[in-house]
Amino acid sequence: MPTTARWAATLTLTATAVCGPVAGSALAAPALGPSGLYAPSALVLTVGHGTSAATVTPERAVTLNCAPTASGTHPAARQACAELRGAGGDFDALTVRDDVACTKQFDPVVVTVDGVWQGKRVSYERTFANECVKNSYGMTVFTF
């Protein structure tokens, strides 16, 4: 049941992130500037305590839209999008901050990312030893 609930929440948030801006555009006046196509970047990030996303119930979830502009429910959307662009959209390439000292306490935290990054499907899962270690990866992407 937790896996079903996680997928339902992920699909709902992804649909809202991707379709929400599209739904409102039908009522908006056409833009006067040049318009162009862009590859969509809409992600749903979740976090929960445990060792595997299959057994963890998400405790928090945020959306992150990076194209054409940064938006979503992520508390630092602009910075998170810039950080992901710098890493080429590779979550494993996010640098570990050396200004953070974490304890070696084992209280596992699982982060998942599902959605689209620059037009390509993304599905990412990572287990961190504790919340402090999770927050030390990159500056803003996983801090929500």
Summary of the structure (lengths in Angstrom):
residues: 144
radius of gyration: 16.2
end to end distance: 24.7
largest distance: 55.3
contacts: 387
relative contact order: 0.20
helix: 30%
strand: 24%
